């Protein structure tokens, strides 16, 4: 695509088709670069325009293949060209296959097990018309798994009450933290107007300096303990009826079932520790 754009520009004969394809390419690139947060997947939107430009009949690649040495049908030159193309593409294809297998392996299991567990607990302890609220992006899926709406219009706090993410595919993001100059008063008014039955708090976004929110949790809510969730905490409104979640019992395997009683094992150990047996062990090389 780059060869085609350069060659066409040097000839000075872009034409309407060239202008449209070139504009599509550069506008797609500019759209992928907006926000200055670069991830590899963003540039897939540049691929269609790049493929069209690269395969254009007036492009550098097609014009080069139409030259006399290739038009004459030289098998050696054609074979060398195919070998060079394969040498350039095969390593990338092999790498892509490995990455796709790794992605497929990770997506066989749930990526938000904590949100699923907390969502089930909330669904069992609320009715469909009772709102909930979450803090932090790890807790966003709780809305979906619990099938409950948010209390008020501020269902997400990232970029509203906290700073935004700054990560790219080459560097991690800065820690998200509460911003004192954010519209936190409007958020608290909404939580007071429609008190959520449960509040799920993820551990990845700091709210220690959000004094009003901490006061709300301390005065009107109590922490739900005993939940198998490491990434987030769950708070329920004080005085609410509560159904304890049933933890799945561990299955006893055949190995544990075949274990012999402790007394029998100790008797066998004692019987094997006779003077004759001890003497035989000492005499053995």
Protein Blocks (a to p, Z undefined) as FASTA:
>chain_A
ZZmmmmmmmnopnbjmlmmmmmmmmmmmmmmmgoiiacfklmmmmmmmmmmmmmpmkbmk
lmmmmpmklmnopaklmmmmmmmmmmmmmmmmmmmmmmmmmmmmmmmpcfblmlmmmmmm
mmmmccfklccddedjklmmmmmmnopacedjblbfghklmccdfbdfkbccddddddfk
bckllmmmmmmmmccfbdcddfkbccklmmklmmmmmmmpccdehiacfkbccdddehia
cdddddddddddfklmmpccfklmmmmmmmmmcfklmmmmmmpZZ
